[in-house]
Amino acid sequence: MSTAALNSPRDISALGQDDSASPGFGRDKTSAAPGPSNDSPMAKPGSAPRDRRGPLRPKALVSTRSRLRGDSVAQVFRAADIAGLAALTWALCDRANPMGVWMSPVGAVAPFFAGAVLLIYGLGATHAYGFRARESLIQHLITVTGAFAITGAALLAILGIARAPDFLLQDLAEWFGVGMAITYGLHIAWWLTVRGLRRSGRLTPNIVIVGATRNAERIIKNALERRDVAVLGVFDDRRGRAPEQIAGVPVLGDTSDLVGHRIMPFVDRVVITVTSSAQARIRTIAAQLHGLPNDVTLLMDIGEGGGPQSALSRMADMPLAQLAGRRQDPDRASAKRLQDLVFSLLGLIVAAPIMALIALAIRLDSSGPIFFRQHRQGFNNEDIIVWKFRSMSHAPAEDRGVRQVSYDDDRITRVGRFIRRTSLDELPQIWNVLKGEMSLVGPRPHSPTMKTGAVESSRLVAEYAHRHRMKPGLTGWAAVNGSRGPVDTPESVRRRVALDIEYVERQSFWLDLYIMLMTLPCLIGDRQVAR
């Protein structure tokens, strides 16, 4: 299959989010009560509400970690097509040859398998796995028909040269007809699936634009025509000069509003559309956005660029230059997710008896629920609910979210002291890993309003949000290097963030395996860190 077929701006887009409010939460360790809204007021008086919806915003926003990659979805469809054609080819060859497929002469089965290979190639060559946003079902089936036409012509040419017998031609005609029916059925299912995923927002990348410029208008109009990206809003560093909306998409504020805006966990990319000749202005904007975990790119309004790129990299047929954010490696992300699923399922089986005993001990030790939930920040600053065993007694509401745990904290129960010292209270987070909200290895999840002294921890380090460029983990590089428990001094915050960012940059299967193996010895040997 052609790579361009998957990466064309009109093909499936990779990435999706949910607007619904998060459920309530409990309190423990560095738990926090939800703070005030992160939205900032609009600069112009009398403007529309901050959460105005433009023509491109989906009904429900899907978090970036839940977004599906278009090329990955297309590969799944292609694999299903291959499996279906292989099963059909095997069944017909086995029926046509009494001795079975393995004992049949090569010349009796080779044309069928050659036809299957040619058909898969033809489907790729005709971009049948592109599923363009505005491609109707009839147009898609016409594309599939083109692939069959290519396959049929190639087979006839080969069989004509080889002077194939009539009975073989009849069997191939049967294979061709049944194969066409199966492939049509599969591709109708694929088209409906893609349509549903697009409507839910799981296959459409979300972007916000910085700069109420002509380039921004071009991007928005292009997106309205193609529907391959969703522009959620526009921000402008010169808000006083900006209009209320551009092509129907609302201007939501200035760059300072963008940094803390509630839609940012649902944004895949921030695109700066300021003309590239305004170097000083671009440097200022880039510095203001440096702390975001989201990808930040500059729209290059000079040059053409080359090579097939994703919809996000070819909006309005203009290339983008990445300024900030971590370059995504889809294969590595898929491998890490598979690693999480395999190891967490095995861990859940092994830990189930231990978790049952801990639950019983908590119930007998003190009043209150066995589990509690905490708001934490996940990938791209997404708000997630983290599960833990309750290890502390209830505290006054005003104590929540500001008081980090100390070594001899009087709130810790008897059972709680043991499960905290051994980190067994974290075991329920295996559920967060299975749900895809967390990973086995990654930066530990912090509370959005966690404080170090009287200052929010996130304000002590400019790169604090960079640790959220990866899912939070049950354990991590910082944990096995001595940075565990509360971060109660500015120096401890800076060290934790530095170790987390180092892991984000170095992450690999072998590093994850090393961290998992070192976690238990590090925890057992540590008697000083309050956890």
C-alpha positions as CSV (number, residue, x, y, z in Angstrom):
1,M,0.0,0.0,0.0
2,S,1.2,3.5,-0.8
3,T,2.5,5.5,2.2
4,A,1.0,8.6,0.6
5,A,-2.4,7.0,0.7
6,L,-2.3,7.0,4.5
7,N,-0.5,10.3,5.1
8,S,-2.3,12.5,2.5
9,P,-4.1,15.5,4.0
10,R,-7.3,14.1,2.7
11,D,-6.8,10.7,4.3
12,I,-7.7,9.5,7.7
13,S,-6.4,11.9,10.3
14,A,-4.7,10.6,13.4
15,L,-5.7,11.8,16.7
16,G,-9.8,12.9,19.4
17,Q,-11.7,14.0,23.4
18,D,-14.8,14.4,25.9
19,D,-16.3,17.6,27.3
20,S,-18.0,16.0,30.2
21,A,-17.0,16.9,33.8
22,S,-14.9,14.6,35.8
23,P,-16.4,12.8,38.8
24,G,-15.7,13.6,42.4
25,F,-12.6,12.5,44.3
26,G,-11.2,11.7,47.7
27,R,-8.0,12.8,49.4
28,D,-4.7,11.3,50.3
29,K,-1.0,12.0,50.0
30,T,-0.8,15.1,47.8
31,S,-4.5,15.2,46.9
32,A,-6.2,18.4,45.8
33,A,-9.6,19.9,45.6
34,P,-10.4,21.2,42.2
35,G,-9.3,24.8,41.7
36,P,-11.1,27.6,39.9
37,S,-11.7,27.5,36.2
38,N,-8.5,27.9,34.1
39,D,-10.3,30.0,31.5
40,S,-9.2,33.6,31.3
41,P,-11.6,36.4,30.5
42,M,-11.9,37.7,27.0
43,A,-10.0,41.0,26.4
44,K,-12.9,42.7,24.7
45,P,-15.9,43.6,26.9
46,G,-19.3,42.3,25.9
47,S,-17.8,39.4,23.9
48,A,-19.4,36.0,23.7
49,P,-18.7,33.3,26.4
50,R,-15.2,31.8,26.5
51,D,-16.4,28.4,25.5
52,R,-18.1,29.5,22.3
53,R,-18.3,26.7,19.7
54,G,-17.2,27.2,16.2
55,P,-18.3,25.3,13.1
56,L,-15.4,22.8,13.4
57,R,-15.6,21.9,17.1
58,P,-17.0,18.3,17.6
59,K,-19.9,17.7,19.9
60,A,-17.7,15.8,22.3
61,L,-14.0,16.5,22.8
62,V,-11.8,13.4,23.1
63,S,-8.5,13.4,25.1
64,T,-5.4,13.2,23.0
65,R,-4.4,9.9,24.5
66,S,-7.7,8.4,23.3
67,R,-7.3,9.7,19.8
68,L,-6.8,7.0,17.1
69,R,-4.1,7.3,14.5
70,G,-5.5,7.2,11.0
71,D,-2.6,5.2,9.6
72,S,-2.9,2.6,12.4
73,V,-6.7,2.2,11.8
74,A,-6.0,1.8,8.1
75,Q,-3.4,-0.9,8.8
76,V,-6.0,-2.8,10.9
77,F,-8.4,-2.6,8.0
78,R,-5.8,-3.8,5.6
79,A,-4.8,-6.7,7.9
80,A,-8.5,-7.7,8.0
81,D,-8.7,-7.6,4.2
82,I,-5.6,-9.8,3.9
83,A,-7.0,-12.3,6.4
84,G,-10.3,-12.5,4.6
85,L,-8.8,-12.9,1.2
86,A,-6.3,-15.5,2.5
87,A,-9.1,-17.5,4.1
88,L,-11.1,-17.4,0.9
89,T,-8.1,-18.4,-1.3
90,W,-7.2,-21.3,1.0
91,A,-10.8,-22.6,1.1
92,L,-11.3,-22.5,-2.7
93,C,-7.8,-24.1,-3.4
94,D,-8.5,-26.8,-0.8
95,R,-11.9,-27.6,-2.4
96,A,-10.6,-27.6,-5.9
97,N,-7.7,-29.9,-5.1
98,P,-8.6,-33.3,-3.5
99,M,-5.1,-33.7,-2.2
100,G,-5.3,-30.5,-0.2
101,V,-3.4,-27.3,-0.6
102,W,0.0,-28.6,0.6
103,M,0.0,-31.6,-1.7
104,S,-1.3,-29.7,-4.7
105,P,1.0,-28.7,-7.6
106,V,2.3,-25.2,-7.4
107,G,0.7,-24.3,-10.7
108,A,-2.7,-25.2,-9.4
109,V,-2.7,-22.8,-6.4
110,A,-0.2,-20.1,-7.3
111,P,-2.6,-18.1,-9.5
112,F,-5.1,-17.8,-6.6
113,F,-2.5,-16.6,-4.1
114,A,-1.0,-14.3,-6.8
115,G,-4.4,-12.8,-7.3
116,A,-4.8,-12.1,-3.6
117,V,-1.4,-10.4,-3.5
118,L,-2.2,-8.3,-6.6
119,L,-5.6,-7.3,-5.1
120,I,-4.0,-6.1,-1.8
121,Y,-1.5,-4.2,-3.8
122,G,-4.2,-2.7,-6.0
123,L,-6.2,-1.6,-2.9
124,G,-3.2,0.3,-1.7
125,A,-2.3,1.7,-5.1
126,T,-5.8,3.1,-5.5
127,H,-5.8,4.7,-2.0
128,A,-8.7,2.5,-0.9
129,Y,-7.4,2.9,2.7
130,G,-7.4,6.7,2.5
131,F,-11.0,7.1,3.6
132,R,-11.0,10.8,2.8
133,A,-13.2,12.9,5.1
134,R,-15.7,13.9,2.3
135,E,-15.6,10.6,0.4
136,S,-19.1,9.1,0.0
137,L,-19.7,5.4,0.3
138,I,-20.4,5.2,-3.5
139,Q,-17.1,7.0,-4.2
140,H,-15.2,4.6,-1.9
141,L,-16.8,1.5,-3.6
142,I,-15.8,2.9,-7.0
143,T,-12.2,3.1,-5.6
144,V,-12.4,-0.6,-4.5
145,T,-13.8,-1.5,-8.0
146,G,-10.7,0.2,-9.5
147,A,-8.5,-2.1,-7.4
148,F,-10.4,-5.1,-8.7
149,A,-10.1,-3.9,-12.3
150,I,-6.3,-3.6,-11.9
151,T,-6.1,-7.1,-10.4
152,G,-8.4,-8.6,-13.1
153,A,-6.4,-7.1,-15.9
154,A,-3.1,-8.3,-14.4
155,L,-4.4,-11.8,-13.9
156,L,-5.8,-12.1,-17.4
157,A,-2.5,-10.9,-18.8
158,I,-0.5,-13.5,-16.8
159,L,-2.9,-16.4,-17.5
160,G,-3.0,-15.5,-21.2
161,I,0.7,-15.6,-21.4
162,A,0.8,-18.9,-19.5
163,R,-2.0,-20.4,-21.6
164,A,-4.0,-21.5,-18.5
165,P,-6.6,-24.3,-18.9
166,D,-10.3,-23.4,-19.0
167,F,-11.1,-25.1,-15.6
168,L,-8.5,-22.9,-13.9
169,L,-10.1,-19.9,-15.5
170,Q,-13.5,-20.9,-14.2
171,D,-12.1,-21.5,-10.6
172,L,-10.4,-18.1,-10.7
173,A,-13.6,-16.4,-11.9
174,E,-15.4,-17.9,-8.9
175,W,-12.6,-16.7,-6.6
176,F,-12.8,-13.2,-8.2
177,G,-16.6,-13.0,-7.7
178,V,-16.6,-14.2,-4.1
179,G,-13.6,-12.1,-3.3
180,M,-15.3,-9.0,-4.7
181,A,-18.4,-9.6,-2.5
182,I,-16.3,-10.2,0.6
183,T,-14.1,-7.1,0.0
184,Y,-17.2,-4.9,-0.7
185,G,-18.8,-6.0,2.5
186,L,-15.6,-5.4,4.5
187,H,-15.1,-1.9,3.0
188,I,-18.7,-0.9,3.7
189,A,-18.0,-1.8,7.3
190,W,-14.7,0.1,7.3
191,W,-16.4,3.2,5.8
192,L,-19.2,3.2,8.4
193,T,-16.6,2.7,11.1
194,V,-14.5,5.6,10.0
195,R,-17.6,7.8,9.7
196,G,-18.6,7.0,13.3
197,L,-15.0,7.6,14.6
198,R,-14.9,10.9,12.8
199,R,-18.2,12.0,14.3
200,S,-17.0,11.0,17.8
201,G,-13.9,13.1,17.3
202,R,-11.5,10.1,17.7
203,L,-10.1,10.4,14.2
204,T,-10.0,14.1,13.8
205,P,-7.0,16.1,15.1
206,N,-7.8,19.1,17.2
207,I,-5.7,22.3,16.8
208,V,-5.7,25.8,18.1
209,I,-4.3,28.7,16.2
210,V,-2.1,31.5,17.5
211,G,-2.3,34.6,15.4
212,A,-5.5,36.1,13.9
213,T,-3.9,36.4,10.5
214,R,-4.7,35.8,6.8
215,N,-2.8,32.5,7.2
216,A,-5.2,31.5,10.0
217,E,-8.2,32.3,7.8
218,R,-6.7,30.1,5.0
219,I,-6.2,27.2,7.4
220,I,-9.8,27.5,8.8
221,K,-11.4,27.7,5.3
222,N,-9.3,24.8,4.2
223,A,-10.4,22.8,7.3
224,L,-14.0,23.7,6.6
225,E,-13.7,22.4,3.1
226,R,-11.8,19.2,3.8
227,R,-12.9,18.4,7.4
228,D,-9.6,16.7,8.1
229,V,-8.8,18.8,11.2
230,A,-10.9,20.6,13.8
231,V,-9.9,24.1,14.7
232,L,-11.2,24.6,18.2
233,G,-10.3,28.3,18.5
234,V,-7.9,31.2,17.8
235,F,-5.7,33.1,20.2
236,D,-3.8,36.2,19.4
237,D,-1.0,37.9,21.2
238,R,-2.4,41.3,20.1
239,R,-5.9,40.6,21.4
240,G,-7.0,44.2,21.2
241,R,-6.6,44.2,17.5
242,A,-8.1,40.8,16.8
243,P,-11.7,40.3,15.6
244,E,-14.3,38.2,17.6
245,Q,-14.1,35.3,15.1
246,I,-12.4,34.2,12.0
247,A,-14.5,32.3,9.4
248,G,-16.8,31.4,12.3
249,V,-14.1,30.1,14.6
250,P,-14.1,32.2,17.8
251,V,-11.1,34.2,19.1
252,L,-10.8,32.9,22.7
253,G,-8.2,35.2,24.1
254,D,-4.5,36.1,24.0
255,T,-1.5,33.8,24.4
256,S,-1.6,34.0,28.2
257,D,-5.2,32.7,28.1
258,L,-4.2,29.8,25.9
259,V,-1.6,28.4,28.4
260,G,-4.2,27.7,31.1
261,H,-7.3,27.2,28.9
262,R,-9.5,24.2,29.7
263,I,-9.5,22.9,26.1
264,M,-5.7,22.4,26.0
265,P,-5.8,18.7,27.2
266,F,-7.8,18.1,24.1
267,V,-5.5,19.9,21.7
268,D,-3.0,17.9,19.5
269,R,-1.2,20.9,18.1
270,V,-0.8,24.6,18.5
271,V,-0.1,26.3,15.2
272,I,1.5,29.8,15.1
273,T,0.3,31.6,12.0
274,V,2.2,34.8,12.4
275,T,4.1,35.6,9.2
276,S,7.6,34.1,9.3
277,S,9.2,37.5,8.6
278,A,8.1,38.8,12.1
279,Q,10.9,37.0,13.8
280,A,10.8,39.0,17.1
281,R,7.1,38.4,17.5
282,I,7.5,34.7,16.8
283,R,10.3,34.4,19.4
284,T,8.1,36.1,22.0
285,I,5.1,33.8,21.3
286,A,7.4,30.7,21.3
287,A,8.8,31.7,24.7
288,Q,5.3,32.2,26.1
289,L,4.2,28.7,24.9
290,H,7.4,26.9,25.8
291,G,5.8,25.5,29.0
292,L,3.0,23.7,27.1
293,P,3.2,19.9,26.8
294,N,1.4,20.2,23.4
295,D,3.2,20.3,20.1
296,V,3.8,23.8,19.0
297,T,4.5,24.4,15.3
298,L,5.1,27.4,13.1
299,L,3.2,27.7,9.8
300,M,5.9,28.2,7.2
301,D,4.5,30.6,4.5
302,I,7.6,30.2,2.3
303,G,8.8,27.2,0.4
304,E,6.8,24.1,-0.5
305,G,8.4,21.3,1.6
306,G,8.5,17.8,0.3
307,G,7.3,14.3,1.0
308,P,4.0,12.9,2.1
309,Q,2.9,14.4,5.5
310,S,-0.1,14.1,7.8
311,A,-3.0,16.4,7.6
312,L,-1.6,18.4,10.5
313,S,1.6,18.9,8.6
314,R,0.0,19.9,5.3
315,M,-2.9,22.2,6.3
316,A,-3.7,24.7,3.6
317,D,-0.9,23.0,1.5
318,M,1.7,24.8,3.6
319,P,4.5,23.0,5.6
320,L,4.9,23.3,9.3
321,A,8.1,23.7,11.3
322,Q,8.0,22.2,14.8
323,L,9.1,24.6,17.6
324,A,8.2,22.6,20.7
325,G,6.8,19.3,21.9
326,R,8.1,15.8,21.6
327,R,8.2,14.2,18.2
328,Q,5.8,11.2,18.4
329,D,7.0,7.7,17.5
330,P,3.8,5.7,16.7
331,D,5.6,2.4,16.8
332,R,7.2,3.1,20.1
333,A,3.8,4.3,21.6
334,S,2.1,1.1,20.3
335,A,4.9,-1.1,21.8
336,K,4.7,0.7,25.1
337,R,0.9,0.3,25.2
338,L,1.2,-3.4,24.5
339,Q,3.9,-3.6,27.2
340,D,1.6,-1.9,29.7
341,L,-1.3,-4.3,28.9
342,V,0.7,-7.5,29.1
343,F,2.6,-6.6,32.3
344,S,-0.3,-5.0,34.1
345,L,-2.6,-8.0,33.4
346,L,0.1,-10.3,34.8
347,G,0.6,-8.0,37.7
348,L,-3.1,-7.9,38.4
349,I,-3.2,-11.7,38.5
350,V,-0.3,-11.9,40.9
351,A,-1.4,-9.0,43.1
352,A,-5.1,-9.9,43.4
353,P,-4.7,-12.0,46.7
354,I,-2.6,-9.2,48.2
355,M,-5.1,-6.5,47.2
356,A,-7.9,-8.6,48.8
357,L,-6.0,-8.8,52.1
358,I,-5.2,-5.1,52.0
359,A,-8.9,-4.2,51.4
360,L,-9.9,-6.4,54.4
361,A,-7.2,-4.8,56.7
362,I,-8.3,-1.3,55.8
363,R,-12.0,-2.2,56.5
364,L,-11.1,-3.6,59.9
365,D,-8.6,-0.8,60.8
366,S,-10.6,2.4,60.4
367,S,-13.9,3.7,59.2
368,G,-14.3,5.0,55.7
369,P,-14.1,3.6,52.1
370,I,-11.5,1.1,51.1
371,F,-10.5,3.0,48.0
372,F,-10.4,6.7,47.3
373,R,-10.0,8.8,44.1
374,Q,-7.8,11.7,43.4
375,H,-7.6,14.3,40.6
376,R,-4.3,14.1,38.9
377,Q,-2.8,15.5,35.7
378,G,-2.1,13.0,32.9
379,F,-0.9,13.2,29.4
380,N,-1.1,16.7,27.9
381,N,-2.3,18.0,31.3
382,E,-5.5,16.0,31.0
383,D,-7.4,15.7,34.3
384,I,-7.7,12.0,35.3
385,I,-9.0,10.2,38.3
386,V,-6.4,8.0,40.0
387,W,-7.4,5.1,42.3
388,K,-5.5,4.2,45.5
389,F,-6.1,2.3,48.7
390,R,-7.1,4.6,51.5
391,S,-4.2,5.1,53.9
392,M,-5.3,8.2,55.7
393,S,-8.2,9.3,57.9
394,H,-10.5,12.0,56.7
395,A,-9.3,15.6,57.1
396,P,-11.0,19.0,57.1
397,A,-11.9,20.3,53.6
398,E,-9.6,23.3,54.0
399,D,-6.6,20.9,54.4
400,R,-7.1,19.3,51.0
401,G,-4.8,20.0,48.2
402,V,-2.3,22.2,50.0
403,R,-0.8,20.1,52.8
404,Q,1.6,17.5,51.5
405,V,2.2,14.4,53.7
406,S,5.0,14.4,56.2
407,Y,7.0,11.5,57.6
408,D,5.1,11.4,61.0
409,D,1.8,12.7,59.6
410,D,-0.9,12.1,62.2
411,R,-3.5,11.5,59.5
412,I,-2.0,8.2,58.4
413,T,-3.7,5.1,59.8
414,R,-1.9,2.0,61.1
415,V,-2.5,0.0,58.0
416,G,-1.9,3.1,55.9
417,R,1.6,3.5,57.3
418,F,2.5,0.0,56.2
419,I,1.0,0.2,52.7
420,R,2.5,3.7,52.1
421,R,5.9,2.6,53.2
422,T,5.8,-0.3,50.7
423,S,3.8,1.6,48.1
424,L,1.1,-1.1,48.1
425,D,-1.5,1.7,48.3
426,E,-0.7,2.4,44.6
427,L,-1.7,-1.1,43.4
428,P,-5.3,-0.1,42.3
429,Q,-3.6,2.2,39.7
430,I,-3.2,-1.0,37.7
431,W,-6.8,-0.2,36.7
432,N,-5.7,3.2,35.4
433,V,-3.0,1.5,33.4
434,L,-5.5,-0.9,31.8
435,K,-7.8,2.0,31.0
436,G,-5.0,3.7,29.2
437,E,-4.9,6.8,31.5
438,M,-1.5,5.8,33.0
439,S,1.5,3.7,32.0
440,L,3.5,1.2,34.2
441,V,6.5,3.5,33.8
442,G,6.4,7.3,33.5
443,P,6.5,10.5,35.5
444,R,4.4,10.1,38.7
445,P,1.0,11.9,38.5
446,H,0.8,15.1,40.5
447,S,-2.2,17.1,41.7
448,P,-3.1,20.0,39.5
449,T,-3.0,22.4,42.5
450,M,-0.1,20.7,44.5
451,K,1.9,23.3,46.4
452,T,5.5,23.5,47.5
453,G,5.4,25.8,50.5
454,A,3.0,28.5,49.5
455,V,3.6,28.3,45.8
456,E,2.0,26.0,43.3
457,S,4.7,23.5,42.3
458,S,4.1,24.0,38.6
459,R,5.2,27.6,38.8
460,L,8.7,26.7,40.2
461,V,10.0,25.2,36.9
462,A,9.3,26.6,33.5
463,E,9.4,23.1,31.9
464,Y,7.1,21.5,34.5
465,A,4.4,20.7,32.0
466,H,7.0,18.9,29.8
467,R,6.7,15.9,32.1
468,H,3.1,15.5,30.8
469,R,4.3,14.8,27.3
470,M,4.0,11.1,28.3
471,K,1.4,9.2,30.4
472,P,2.1,9.2,34.1
473,G,3.4,6.0,35.5
474,L,3.1,3.6,38.5
475,T,6.8,4.0,38.9
476,G,9.4,6.0,37.1
477,W,13.0,7.1,36.5
478,A,12.7,9.7,39.3
479,A,11.4,7.1,41.8
480,V,14.4,4.8,41.2
481,N,16.8,7.7,41.5
482,G,15.6,8.8,44.9
483,S,13.0,11.4,44.0
484,R,10.0,9.8,45.7
485,G,7.2,11.1,47.9
486,P,6.4,14.8,48.4
487,V,8.3,17.6,46.7
488,D,8.4,20.1,49.6
489,T,11.2,22.4,48.5
490,P,11.9,24.2,45.2
491,E,15.1,22.2,44.8
492,S,13.1,18.9,45.1
493,V,10.6,20.1,42.5
494,R,13.4,21.0,40.0
495,R,15.2,17.6,40.5
496,R,11.9,15.7,40.0
497,V,11.1,17.6,36.9
498,A,14.6,17.2,35.5
499,L,14.5,13.4,36.0
500,D,11.0,13.1,34.5
501,I,12.0,15.1,31.4
502,E,15.2,12.9,31.1
503,Y,12.9,9.8,31.1
504,V,10.6,11.3,28.5
505,E,13.6,11.9,26.2
506,R,15.2,8.5,26.8
507,Q,12.2,6.2,27.0
508,S,12.6,2.7,25.6
509,F,11.5,-0.9,26.3
510,W,14.8,-1.7,28.0
511,L,14.8,1.4,30.2
512,D,11.3,0.6,31.3
513,L,12.3,-3.0,32.1
514,Y,15.2,-1.7,34.1
515,I,13.0,0.7,36.1
516,M,10.5,-2.0,36.9
517,L,13.2,-4.3,38.1
518,M,14.8,-1.6,40.3
519,T,11.5,-0.3,41.8
520,L,11.1,-2.9,44.5
521,P,14.8,-2.8,45.7
522,C,14.6,1.0,45.9
523,L,11.4,1.0,47.8
524,I,12.5,-1.7,50.3
525,G,15.8,0.0,50.9
526,D,14.2,3.4,51.5
527,R,13.1,4.2,55.1
528,Q,13.4,8.0,55.0
529,V,11.1,9.2,52.2
530,A,7.6,10.0,53.3
531,R,5.1,8.3,51.0
